[in-house]
Structure formats: C-alpha cells, structure tokens
Amino acid sequence: MGINTDAIHAGFEDEQFRSLVAPIYQTSTYDQEYPGVTKGYCYTRTGNPTRSSLQSALAKLEEGTDAFSFATGIAAENAIFQVFLKPGDKVVVPYDLYGGTHRLLFILYPQWGIHAVRADYRDPKAVAEAAKGARIVWAESPTNPRLDVYDLPAIVKAVKAVSKALVVVDNTFATPLGQKPLTFGADLVLQSVTKYLSGHSDVVQGAVITKNKELAERLTFIQNGTGGGAAPFDCWLALRGLRTFPIRYKQHCENAQAVAEYLETADGVSKVYYPGLKSHETHATAKKVLKYFGGVVAIELEGGVEFAKNFVSKLKVFKLAESLGGVKSLACHPATMTHAAVSAEERAKIGLSDGLIRLAVGIEDVEDLIADIKQALAAARSAAAPKNAKAGGKSKKQLVGAKA
C-alpha cells in the first residue's frame, strides 16, 4: 500500500461492528474475567485500545514494527533519554537544535552526569568521529529553526561503522512523507505528533517508533513505568488528523515554496532559509534525501530584532504562536519563544540571531499568505521610519542561503 492509503486505513479495523472510525475507549481500567486474565488491557496507563490503534498506524507510516505514543513530544524525547542513558553517557547533537531538546540535554540532564556535544552534521565523518564513545547520536533534518538538511543515510552509515551508538532521528519536519529514517538504518524515530501528523493545533503528543524488538521492549517498560503514555481522547484526535496528513503536508510544502520564493525578492528581508531554494546551502542535499522540502520557512529581517518583533506583531493571517504543522499559518520569534531556553551567548555561538523569524506556512490560499507578509513588512517599515530617518543612511539587501 502507498503512504496515502496507509494514512487513511492503518491502525484500525472493526470486525465486530464494521465501524469505519476507531472509537474512543475513554476508560481508566478494565473488567478482568479472572484475576490476571484480561482481553489484552488492564489499566490505561499500561495500554488502551485507542492508543494501540494510533501506535499501529504510526509504526506503519514510518515502516517500523512498534510505536509508542506519549503525552507530548518532549515526553517522548525524555523517555528515550531515561531508558537509554546512564550517568557518564555522551550524546552527539547538531549545532542547530530544537530548543526543547537543548533544554533537556544542556540544562536538565547534565545534573545526572549526561553530557552533550555538538558536531557538524554536514560532514558525516565529523559526526562519526564525535560518535566514538557516545551512547546516542541525535539528528534533526530539516533542523529547527534554520532548516539545514543533512545526508542522514551517509551519517547513519558512517556512525555505525565506528560506534555502537543509537541513532535517533527527530523526523517531525520531514515527516514519513519526506523520509523514513528506519529504512536506512536509524534505530529510533521521534515524531512530535502535535505537528503535521495530527495537523489541527488541537492536541499535543509525541511518539517514538522503532523496528528493533529489544528497543521496543525497553520503551514499553518506560511508557508504562513512568506513566507518560498519551490519553485516549488525544490519541483519537491524532488518529483522526492522521487520515488527512499526506494531502495536508503536500499543500504545506507547496505553499512554503511559494512563500520562500516571494521572500527572496521582498524588501527588508536579508536572509531566507528554505531547503527548496537554490540559494540554501543544503539545497543539493535536500534534493538528494528528501521527497518534499517541508512547510517551514525562516527569515532574517534588515531592521534587526525590533523590526522583527514589529513584523510578527503586524501579521493578520499568520498568527503569532509557537508550534507548527497545523492548518493555520503561524509566525514565531525563536529567541523569545521556542528557543528562549538557549542563552543569548549560545545562540550567537550557533548562529541563531535574535532577528530570525520562523514561519510555519499553513494551507490557506497562498496569495493571502503573501499579501499578509507584504502588509506586515510595510507596517513594520512605517513603524521604523522615524528611527531610520534619525540614523540616516540605508541598509543594503543581501540575498543569501542558509548559514550553518
């Protein structure tokens, strides 16, 4: 079956009533036939039929054998670290890293003897060198928020040649429609189901998928033992959203390409980050490894941080909010929102400017999105005009690709 068919049909088949939609088993516990004799479920922390339906569908889409749904994406990440790390272990991460992952690995987990190191993921040999002695090699591709794309098949091959480290891929931005890391040797895939898979900004959830039975057994234990499993109603919402995920994601990508191409010509925009643009430094890699370039565009504006804040405040169709992957377009200022946990010093070191804006492009009419960006840029310029007049002089526009 193709991925469109799997997204619609996977995870549920009602042999009793032939219902087309999975029910919500909104229960905390289950009647046992005899002490210890059940029909597969004893307590919803341990397992729930609605959660099982979603997990089965997620495993199918990522070409895994087992999936584990958690209350949030961060809960899914934390479960991986809890079950596979011990004091003294090393984790390798890219320079451009989601702020929540940074918070876990650089702020929370060091107190328990875990240390994270950064590597240049554009060079598989550099990642492999850093992976020596590591327990986990963590990858995002495309990255959040600057959208670098890495040759993950080459990285996995290089790492596995020199290390026993687990390779974990956060596949949230690419989705299984863009790439399937388990098929080229990754050990675990993480999904923030909150984003494209559920797609309606009405549920928070994460998932871990694998095709390694030993790893699956350990994840089964941690999901039950720490009580982080997703609730039945949230699983039902995610499963409902999953049915339209492929068609939505394709529209996200189509709109994002058009928005990025417009932004390359827009006055006041100094940098555009989008893997689908030829100007993006990792465009060639993206063409090689991704089937779609994704639904997120990042930009830097000429007026700096205050201009950027004015711009996002003037948007009308784009909503100023954290998250991405929902049908509505969102704008985000990472330095004060998603990456606020990363210090200013660290942001400067990794090249994340305070003037960067992340646009999570939705599936509205793209003409309306571009018109909204145009008016917000104009409004932000008007607000900055008195200051510019006092300062004198004009800045030159520089159209460049993404910098690592």
DRENDO-1510 file (C-alpha; in Angstrom, 1 decimal, always signed):
<recs>
REC; n; res; u; v; w
REC; 1; MET; +0.0; +0.0; +0.0 .
REC; 2; GLY; +1.1; +3.6; -0.6 .
REC; 3; ILE; +1.5; +6.1; +2.2 .
REC; 4; ASN; -1.7; +7.9; +1.3 .
REC; 5; THR; -3.7; +4.6; +1.6 .
REC; 6; ASP; -1.9; +3.7; +4.8 .
REC; 7; ALA; -2.6; +7.1; +6.4 .
REC; 8; ILE; -6.3; +6.5; +5.8 .
REC; 9; HIS; -6.6; +2.9; +6.7 .
REC; 10; ALA; -3.8; +1.8; +9.0 .
REC; 11; GLY; -4.4; +1.2; +12.7 .
REC; 12; PHE; -8.0; +0.2; +13.0 .
REC; 13; GLU; -10.3; -2.5; +11.6 .
REC; 14; ASP; -13.6; -3.2; +13.4 .
REC; 15; GLU; -14.5; -6.8; +12.9 .
REC; 16; GLN; -17.4; -6.7; +15.4 .
REC; 17; PHE; -19.4; -3.7; +14.1 .
REC; 18; ARG; -17.6; -2.8; +10.9 .
REC; 19; SER; -17.3; +0.9; +12.0 .
REC; 20; LEU; -15.1; +3.0; +9.7 .
REC; 21; VAL; -13.8; +5.2; +12.6 .
REC; 22; ALA; -12.0; +4.0; +15.7 .
REC; 23; PRO; -13.9; +4.5; +18.9 .
REC; 24; ILE; -12.6; +6.4; +21.9 .
REC; 25; TYR; -12.1; +3.9; +24.8 .
REC; 26; GLN; -12.3; +6.7; +27.4 .
REC; 27; THR; -11.7; +4.4; +30.4 .
REC; 28; SER; -9.1; +4.2; +33.1 .
REC; 29; THR; -9.5; +0.5; +33.8 .
REC; 30; TYR; -10.9; -2.8; +32.5 .
REC; 31; ASP; -13.1; -5.6; +33.9 .
REC; 32; GLN; -11.0; -8.8; +34.2 .
REC; 33; GLU; -12.5; -12.2; +33.6 .
REC; 34; TYR; -10.5; -13.8; +36.4 .
REC; 35; PRO; -7.5; -12.4; +38.4 .
REC; 36; GLY; -4.8; -11.7; +35.8 .
REC; 37; VAL; -7.0; -12.8; +32.9 .
REC; 38; THR; -7.8; -9.9; +30.5 .
REC; 39; LYS; -8.6; -9.3; +26.9 .
REC; 40; GLY; -5.3; -7.5; +26.5 .
REC; 41; TYR; -5.8; -4.5; +28.7 .
REC; 42; CYS; -5.8; -4.0; +32.4 .
REC; 43; TYR; -5.2; -0.3; +33.0 .
REC; 44; THR; -4.9; +2.7; +30.6 .
REC; 45; ARG; -1.5; +3.8; +31.8 .
REC; 46; THR; -0.3; +0.4; +30.6 .
REC; 47; GLY; -2.4; +0.2; +27.5 .
REC; 48; ASN; -5.5; +1.4; +25.8 .
REC; 49; PRO; -7.2; +0.2; +22.5 .
REC; 50; THR; -7.4; +3.8; +21.1 .
REC; 51; ARG; -3.8; +4.3; +21.8 .
REC; 52; SER; -2.9; +1.0; +20.3 .
REC; 53; SER; -4.8; +2.0; +17.1 .
REC; 54; LEU; -2.8; +5.2; +16.8 .
REC; 55; GLN; +0.5; +3.4; +17.6 .
REC; 56; SER; -0.1; +0.8; +15.0 .
REC; 57; ALA; -0.8; +3.5; +12.3 .
REC; 58; LEU; +2.3; +5.4; +13.2 .
REC; 59; ALA; +4.5; +2.3; +13.0 .
REC; 60; LYS; +3.1; +1.6; +9.6 .
REC; 61; LEU; +3.8; +5.0; +8.2 .
REC; 62; GLU; +7.4; +5.0; +9.4 .
REC; 63; GLU; +7.9; +1.4; +8.3 .
REC; 64; GLY; +8.6; +0.3; +11.9 .
REC; 65; THR; +7.2; -2.5; +13.9 .
REC; 66; ASP; +6.4; -0.7; +17.2 .
REC; 67; ALA; +5.3; +2.8; +18.1 .
REC; 68; PHE; +4.8; +4.4; +21.5 .
REC; 69; SER; +2.6; +7.5; +22.0 .
REC; 70; PHE; +3.5; +9.9; +24.7 .
REC; 71; ALA; +1.7; +12.9; +26.2 .
REC; 72; THR; +3.9; +15.4; +24.4 .
REC; 73; GLY; +6.9; +15.4; +22.0 .
REC; 74; ILE; +9.2; +16.4; +24.9 .
REC; 75; ALA; +7.8; +13.5; +26.9 .
REC; 76; ALA; +8.7; +11.1; +24.1 .
REC; 77; GLU; +12.3; +12.6; +23.9 .
REC; 78; ASN; +12.6; +12.3; +27.7 .
REC; 79; ALA; +11.5; +8.7; +27.6 .
REC; 80; ILE; +14.3; +7.9; +25.1 .
REC; 81; PHE; +16.9; +9.6; +27.3 .
REC; 82; GLN; +15.6; +8.0; +30.5 .
REC; 83; VAL; +15.6; +4.5; +29.2 .
REC; 84; PHE; +18.8; +4.5; +27.1 .
REC; 85; LEU; +21.2; +6.9; +29.1 .
REC; 86; LYS; +23.0; +6.5; +32.3 .
REC; 87; PRO; +25.5; +8.8; +34.2 .
REC; 88; GLY; +28.6; +9.4; +32.2 .
REC; 89; ASP; +27.0; +8.8; +28.8 .
REC; 90; LYS; +27.6; +11.2; +25.8 .
REC; 91; VAL; +25.0; +12.4; +23.3 .
REC; 92; VAL; +26.0; +13.9; +20.0 .
REC; 93; VAL; +23.8; +16.7; +18.5 .
REC; 94; PRO; +23.9; +19.1; +15.6 .
REC; 95; TYR; +24.5; +22.8; +16.1 .
REC; 96; ASP; +21.0; +23.8; +15.0 .
REC; 97; LEU; +18.8; +22.0; +17.5 .
REC; 98; TYR; +15.2; +22.4; +18.7 .
REC; 99; GLY; +15.1; +24.5; +21.9 .
REC; 100; GLY; +13.3; +21.8; +23.9 .
REC; 101; THR; +15.9; +19.2; +23.1 .
REC; 102; HIS; +18.6; +21.8; +24.1 .
REC; 103; ARG; +16.8; +22.3; +27.4 .
REC; 104; LEU; +16.8; +18.6; +28.2 .
REC; 105; LEU; +20.4; +17.8; +27.1 .
REC; 106; PHE; +22.3; +21.0; +28.1 .
REC; 107; ILE; +20.3; +22.2; +31.2 .
REC; 108; LEU; +18.4; +19.3; +32.8 .
REC; 109; TYR; +20.4; +16.1; +32.1 .
REC; 110; PRO; +23.9; +17.4; +33.0 .
REC; 111; GLN; +23.0; +17.2; +36.7 .
REC; 112; TRP; +22.7; +13.4; +36.2 .
REC; 113; GLY; +26.1; +13.1; +34.5 .
REC; 114; ILE; +24.9; +13.2; +30.9 .
REC; 115; HIS; +26.9; +15.4; +28.6 .
REC; 116; ALA; +26.0; +16.5; +25.1 .
REC; 117; VAL; +28.5; +17.6; +22.4 .
REC; 118; ARG; +27.9; +19.3; +19.1 .
REC; 119; ALA; +29.1; +18.2; +15.7 .
REC; 120; ASP; +28.9; +19.5; +12.1 .
REC; 121; TYR; +26.3; +17.2; +10.6 .
REC; 122; ARG; +27.1; +18.4; +7.1 .
REC; 123; ASP; +30.1; +16.2; +7.4 .
REC; 124; PRO; +29.3; +12.6; +8.1 .
REC; 125; LYS; +32.9; +11.9; +9.1 .
REC; 126; ALA; +32.8; +14.6; +11.7 .
REC; 127; VAL; +29.6; +13.1; +13.2 .
REC; 128; ALA; +31.2; +9.6; +13.2 .
REC; 129; GLU; +34.3; +11.0; +14.9 .
REC; 130; ALA; +32.1; +12.6; +17.6 .
REC; 131; ALA; +30.1; +9.4; +17.9 .
REC; 132; LYS; +33.0; +7.4; +19.2 .
REC; 133; GLY; +32.2; +6.5; +22.8 .
REC; 134; ALA; +28.7; +8.1; +22.5 .
REC; 135; ARG; +25.5; +6.4; +23.6 .
REC; 136; ILE; +23.2; +8.4; +21.3 .
REC; 137; VAL; +23.6; +10.3; +18.1 .
REC; 138; TRP; +20.7; +12.6; +17.8 .
REC; 139; ALA; +19.7; +14.1; +14.4 .
REC; 140; GLU; +17.2; +16.6; +13.2 .
REC; 141; SER; +16.8; +17.1; +9.4 .
REC; 142; PRO; +15.5; +19.6; +8.4 .
REC; 143; THR; +16.6; +21.4; +11.6 .
REC; 144; ASN; +14.7; +23.8; +13.8 .
REC; 145; PRO; +14.7; +26.7; +13.1 .
REC; 146; ARG; +17.3; +27.2; +10.3 .
REC; 147; LEU; +16.2; +24.2; +8.2 .
REC; 148; ASP; +19.6; +22.7; +7.5 .
REC; 149; VAL; +19.2; +19.3; +5.7 .
REC; 150; TYR; +21.8; +16.5; +6.3 .
REC; 151; ASP; +22.6; +13.4; +4.4 .
REC; 152; LEU; +21.2; +11.1; +7.1 .
REC; 153; PRO; +21.8; +7.8; +5.2 .
REC; 154; ALA; +25.5; +8.8; +5.0 .
REC; 155; ILE; +25.6; +9.8; +8.6 .
REC; 156; VAL; +24.0; +6.6; +9.8 .
REC; 157; LYS; +26.4; +4.5; +7.7 .
REC; 158; ALA; +29.4; +6.4; +9.0 .
REC; 159; VAL; +28.3; +6.3; +12.6 .
REC; 160; LYS; +27.5; +2.5; +12.5 .
REC; 161; ALA; +31.0; +1.8; +11.1 .
REC; 162; VAL; +32.8; +3.2; +14.2 .
REC; 163; SER; +30.3; +3.2; +17.0 .
REC; 164; LYS; +27.6; +1.2; +18.8 .
REC; 165; ALA; +25.6; +4.5; +19.5 .
REC; 166; LEU; +21.9; +4.5; +18.9 .
REC; 167; VAL; +21.0; +6.8; +16.0 .
REC; 168; VAL; +17.8; +8.7; +16.8 .
REC; 169; VAL; +16.1; +10.9; +14.2 .
REC; 170; ASP; +13.6; +13.6; +15.0 .
REC; 171; ASN; +11.5; +13.3; +11.8 .
REC; 172; THR; +9.0; +16.0; +12.8 .
REC; 173; PHE; +9.8; +18.5; +10.0 .
REC; 174; ALA; +10.3; +15.9; +7.2 .
REC; 175; THR; +7.5; +13.5; +8.3 .
REC; 176; PRO; +7.4; +10.0; +6.9 .
REC; 177; LEU; +6.2; +11.5; +3.6 .
REC; 178; GLY; +9.6; +13.2; +3.2 .
REC; 179; GLN; +11.9; +10.5; +4.5 .
REC; 180; LYS; +11.8; +7.3; +6.5 .
REC; 181; PRO; +14.9; +7.0; +8.7 .
REC; 182; LEU; +14.3; +3.5; +9.9 .
REC; 183; THR; +14.6; +2.3; +6.3 .
REC; 184; PHE; +18.3; +3.4; +6.1 .
REC; 185; GLY; +19.4; +2.2; +9.5 .
REC; 186; ALA; +18.3; +4.7; +12.2 .
REC; 187; ASP; +17.4; +2.9; +15.4 .
REC; 188; LEU; +14.6; +5.2; +16.6 .
REC; 189; VAL; +12.4; +7.9; +15.1 .
REC; 190; LEU; +10.8; +10.6; +17.1 .
REC; 191; GLN; +7.7; +12.4; +16.0 .
REC; 192; SER; +6.0; +15.4; +17.5 .
REC; 193; VAL; +2.6; +14.2; +16.6 .
REC; 194; THR; +1.3; +17.7; +17.6 .
REC; 195; LYS; +2.6; +19.0; +14.3 .
REC; 196; TYR; +1.9; +17.7; +10.8 .
REC; 197; LEU; +0.6; +14.3; +11.7 .
REC; 198; SER; -2.3; +15.5; +13.7 .
REC; 199; GLY; -2.3; +18.8; +12.0 .
REC; 200; HIS; -5.0; +20.9; +13.6 .
REC; 201; SER; -3.4; +22.5; +16.6 .
REC; 202; ASP; -5.8; +20.8; +18.9 .
REC; 203; VAL; -3.7; +18.1; +20.5 .
REC; 204; VAL; -0.2; +17.8; +22.0 .
REC; 205; GLN; +1.5; +14.5; +21.6 .
REC; 206; GLY; +4.8; +12.7; +20.8 .
REC; 207; ALA; +5.8; +9.3; +19.5 .
REC; 208; VAL; +8.8; +7.0; +19.3 .
REC; 209; ILE; +8.9; +4.4; +16.5 .
REC; 210; THR; +11.3; +1.5; +16.0 .
REC; 211; LYS; +11.7; -1.8; +14.3 .
REC; 212; ASN; +14.1; -3.2; +16.9 .
REC; 213; LYS; +12.3; -5.6; +19.2 .
REC; 214; GLU; +14.8; -5.2; +22.0 .
REC; 215; LEU; +14.5; -1.4; +22.0 .
REC; 216; ALA; +10.7; -1.8; +21.8 .
REC; 217; GLU; +10.6; -3.9; +25.0 .
REC; 218; ARG; +12.5; -1.2; +26.8 .
REC; 219; LEU; +10.3; +1.6; +25.5 .
REC; 220; THR; +7.2; -0.5; +26.6 .
REC; 221; PHE; +8.6; -0.6; +30.1 .
REC; 222; ILE; +9.3; +3.1; +30.3 .
REC; 223; GLN; +6.0; +4.1; +28.8 .
REC; 224; ASN; +4.2; +2.1; +31.5 .
REC; 225; GLY; +6.6; +2.6; +34.3 .
REC; 226; THR; +6.8; +6.4; +34.1 .
REC; 227; GLY; +3.2; +6.9; +33.1 .
REC; 228; GLY; +3.9; +9.1; +30.1 .
REC; 229; GLY; +1.5; +7.5; +27.6 .
REC; 230; ALA; -0.9; +9.6; +25.6 .
REC; 231; ALA; -4.5; +9.8; +26.8 .
REC; 232; PRO; -7.3; +8.0; +24.8 .
REC; 233; PHE; -9.0; +11.2; +23.5 .
REC; 234; ASP; -5.7; +12.7; +22.4 .
REC; 235; CYS; -4.9; +9.5; +20.5 .
REC; 236; TRP; -8.3; +9.6; +18.8 .
REC; 237; LEU; -7.8; +13.2; +17.8 .
REC; 238; ALA; -4.3; +12.4; +16.4 .
REC; 239; LEU; -5.7; +9.4; +14.6 .
REC; 240; ARG; -8.4; +11.5; +13.0 .
REC; 241; GLY; -5.9; +14.1; +11.9 .
REC; 242; LEU; -3.5; +11.4; +10.6 .
REC; 243; ARG; -6.1; +10.4; +7.9 .
REC; 244; THR; -5.6; +13.6; +6.0 .
REC; 245; PHE; -1.9; +14.1; +6.8 .
REC; 246; PRO; -0.4; +13.4; +3.3 .
REC; 247; ILE; -2.7; +15.7; +1.4 .
REC; 248; ARG; -2.2; +18.5; +4.0 .
REC; 249; TYR; +1.6; +18.1; +4.1 .
REC; 250; LYS; +1.9; +18.4; +0.3 .
REC; 251; GLN; -0.1; +21.6; +0.5 .
REC; 252; HIS; +2.1; +22.9; +3.3 .
REC; 253; CYS; +5.2; +22.3; +1.2 .
REC; 254; GLU; +3.7; +23.8; -2.0 .
REC; 255; ASN; +2.7; +27.0; -0.1 .
REC; 256; ALA; +6.1; +27.2; +1.7 .
REC; 257; GLN; +7.9; +27.0; -1.6 .
REC; 258; ALA; +5.9; +29.9; -3.0 .
REC; 259; VAL; +6.3; +32.0; +0.2 .
REC; 260; ALA; +10.0; +31.4; +0.2 .
REC; 261; GLU; +10.4; +32.4; -3.4 .
REC; 262; TYR; +8.5; +35.6; -2.7 .
REC; 263; LEU; +10.6; +36.4; +0.4 .
REC; 264; GLU; +13.8; +36.2; -1.7 .
REC; 265; THR; +12.5; +39.3; -3.6 .
REC; 266; ALA; +10.9; +41.1; -0.7 .
REC; 267; ASP; +12.3; +44.5; +0.5 .
REC; 268; GLY; +13.5; +44.3; +4.1 .
REC; 269; VAL; +14.3; +40.6; +4.1 .
REC; 270; SER; +18.1; +39.9; +4.4 .
REC; 271; LYS; +18.1; +36.1; +4.5 .
REC; 272; VAL; +15.7; +33.4; +3.6 .
REC; 273; TYR; +16.2; +29.8; +4.9 .
REC; 274; TYR; +14.3; +27.2; +3.0 .
REC; 275; PRO; +15.7; +23.9; +1.6 .
REC; 276; GLY; +13.7; +24.2; -1.6 .
REC; 277; LEU; +15.6; +27.4; -2.6 .
REC; 278; LYS; +18.7; +27.0; -4.7 .
REC; 279; SER; +20.3; +29.7; -2.5 .
REC; 280; HIS; +20.1; +27.4; +0.5 .
REC; 281; GLU; +23.4; +25.9; +1.4 .
REC; 282; THR; +22.0; +22.4; +1.9 .
REC; 283; HIS; +19.6; +22.6; -1.2 .
REC; 284; ALA; +21.6; +19.9; -3.1 .
REC; 285; THR; +21.5; +17.6; -0.1 .
REC; 286; ALA; +17.8; +18.2; +0.3 .
REC; 287; LYS; +17.1; +17.3; -3.3 .
REC; 288; LYS; +19.0; +14.1; -2.7 .
REC; 289; VAL; +17.5; +12.9; +0.5 .
REC; 290; LEU; +14.0; +14.5; +0.8 .
REC; 291; LYS; +10.9; +13.9; -1.2 .
REC; 292; TYR; +9.5; +17.2; +0.0 .
REC; 293; PHE; +11.2; +20.3; +1.3 .
REC; 294; GLY; +8.8; +20.9; +4.2 .
REC; 295; GLY; +6.3; +23.6; +5.3 .
REC; 296; VAL; +8.6; +25.9; +7.4 .
REC; 297; VAL; +10.4; +29.0; +6.1 .
REC; 298; ALA; +12.8; +31.1; +8.3 .
REC; 299; ILE; +13.9; +34.6; +7.6 .
REC; 300; GLU; +16.1; +37.4; +8.9 .
REC; 301; LEU; +15.0; +41.0; +8.5 .
REC; 302; GLU; +17.2; +44.0; +7.8 .
REC; 303; GLY; +15.9; +46.0; +10.8 .
REC; 304; GLY; +17.1; +43.6; +13.4 .
REC; 305; VAL; +15.3; +42.3; +16.5 .
REC; 306; GLU; +12.9; +45.3; +17.0 .
REC; 307; PHE; +11.9; +45.3; +13.3 .
REC; 308; ALA; +11.4; +41.5; +13.5 .
REC; 309; LYS; +9.1; +41.9; +16.6 .
REC; 310; ASN; +7.1; +44.6; +14.9 .
REC; 311; PHE; +6.8; +42.5; +11.8 .
REC; 312; VAL; +5.3; +39.4; +13.5 .
REC; 313; SER; +3.0; +41.7; +15.6 .
REC; 314; LYS; +1.6; +43.2; +12.4 .
REC; 315; LEU; +0.7; +39.9; +10.7 .
REC; 316; LYS; -3.0; +39.1; +10.5 .
REC; 317; VAL; -3.4; +35.7; +8.7 .
REC; 318; PHE; -0.3; +34.3; +10.3 .
REC; 319; LYS; -0.9; +34.0; +14.0 .
REC; 320; LEU; +1.9; +34.8; +16.5 .
REC; 321; ALA; +2.2; +31.5; +18.2 .
REC; 322; GLU; +4.5; +28.6; +19.0 .
REC; 323; SER; +4.3; +25.3; +17.2 .
REC; 324; LEU; +3.9; +24.4; +13.5 .
REC; 325; GLY; +2.3; +21.8; +11.2 .
REC; 326; GLY; -1.3; +22.9; +11.8 .
REC; 327; VAL; -3.6; +24.0; +9.0 .
REC; 328; LYS; -3.3; +27.7; +10.2 .
REC; 329; SER; -0.1; +29.6; +9.4 .
REC; 330; LEU; +1.9; +30.6; +12.4 .
REC; 331; ALA; +4.8; +33.1; +13.0 .
REC; 332; CYS; +7.3; +32.6; +15.7 .
REC; 333; HIS; +10.3; +34.6; +17.1 .
REC; 334; PRO; +12.5; +31.7; +18.3 .
REC; 335; ALA; +14.8; +33.8; +20.5 .
REC; 336; THR; +11.9; +34.7; +22.8 .
REC; 337; MET; +9.7; +31.8; +22.2 .
REC; 338; THR; +10.8; +28.2; +21.1 .
REC; 339; HIS; +14.5; +28.8; +21.8 .
REC; 340; ALA; +14.2; +31.0; +24.9 .
REC; 341; ALA; +15.9; +28.3; +27.0 .
REC; 342; VAL; +19.1; +28.8; +24.8 .
REC; 343; SER; +21.2; +31.6; +26.2 .
REC; 344; ALA; +22.0; +34.6; +24.1 .
REC; 345; GLU; +25.7; +33.7; +24.2 .
REC; 346; GLU; +24.9; +30.2; +23.0 .
REC; 347; ARG; +22.5; +31.4; +20.3 .
REC; 348; ALA; +25.3; +33.7; +19.0 .
REC; 349; LYS; +27.7; +30.8; +19.0 .
REC; 350; ILE; +25.5; +28.6; +16.9 .
REC; 351; GLY; +24.4; +31.3; +14.6 .
REC; 352; LEU; +20.8; +31.8; +15.7 .
REC; 353; SER; +20.2; +35.5; +15.5 .
REC; 354; ASP; +17.7; +37.4; +17.6 .
REC; 355; GLY; +16.2; +38.8; +14.4 .
REC; 356; LEU; +15.3; +35.4; +13.0 .
REC; 357; ILE; +11.6; +34.7; +12.3 .
REC; 358; ARG; +10.2; +31.2; +11.7 .
REC; 359; LEU; +7.1; +31.0; +9.5 .
REC; 360; ALA; +5.1; +27.8; +9.8 .
REC; 361; VAL; +3.2; +28.0; +6.5 .
REC; 362; GLY; -0.3; +26.7; +6.6 .
REC; 363; ILE; -2.7; +25.5; +3.9 .
REC; 364; GLU; -4.6; +28.8; +3.4 .
REC; 365; ASP; -4.6; +30.3; -0.1 .
REC; 366; VAL; -1.0; +31.2; -0.7 .
REC; 367; GLU; -1.9; +34.6; -2.3 .
REC; 368; ASP; -3.5; +35.6; +1.1 .
REC; 369; LEU; -0.3; +34.5; +2.9 .
REC; 370; ILE; +2.0; +36.5; +0.7 .
REC; 371; ALA; -0.3; +39.5; +0.9 .
REC; 372; ASP; -0.2; +39.3; +4.7 .
REC; 373; ILE; +3.6; +39.2; +4.7 .
REC; 374; LYS; +3.7; +42.2; +2.4 .
REC; 375; GLN; +1.4; +44.3; +4.5 .
REC; 376; ALA; +3.3; +43.3; +7.7 .
REC; 377; LEU; +6.6; +44.2; +6.2 .
REC; 378; ALA; +5.2; +47.6; +5.1 .
REC; 379; ALA; +3.7; +48.2; +8.5 .
REC; 380; ALA; +7.0; +47.4; +10.3 .
REC; 381; ARG; +8.9; +49.7; +7.9 .
REC; 382; SER; +6.5; +52.5; +8.7 .
REC; 383; ALA; +7.0; +52.0; +12.4 .
REC; 384; ALA; +10.7; +52.0; +12.0 .
REC; 385; ALA; +10.8; +55.0; +9.6 .
REC; 386; PRO; +11.3; +57.8; +12.2 .
REC; 387; LYS; +14.3; +55.8; +13.7 .
REC; 388; ASN; +15.8; +55.3; +10.3 .
REC; 389; ALA; +15.4; +59.0; +9.5 .
REC; 390; LYS; +17.3; +59.9; +12.6 .
REC; 391; ALA; +20.1; +57.4; +12.0 .
REC; 392; GLY; +20.4; +58.3; +8.3 .
REC; 393; GLY; +21.5; +56.0; +5.6 .
REC; 394; LYS; +20.0; +52.9; +4.1 .
REC; 395; SER; +21.0; +49.2; +4.5 .
REC; 396; LYS; +21.8; +47.1; +1.6 .
REC; 397; LYS; +19.7; +43.9; +1.0 .
REC; 398; GLN; +21.7; +40.7; +0.8 .
REC; 399; LEU; +20.0; +37.6; -0.5 .
REC; 400; VAL; +21.9; +34.6; +0.7 .
REC; 401; GLY; +21.2; +30.9; +1.5 .
REC; 402; ALA; +21.2; +29.4; +5.0 .
REC; 403; LYS; +24.4; +29.6; +7.0 .
REC; 404; ALA; +25.3; +26.8; +9.3 .
</recs>
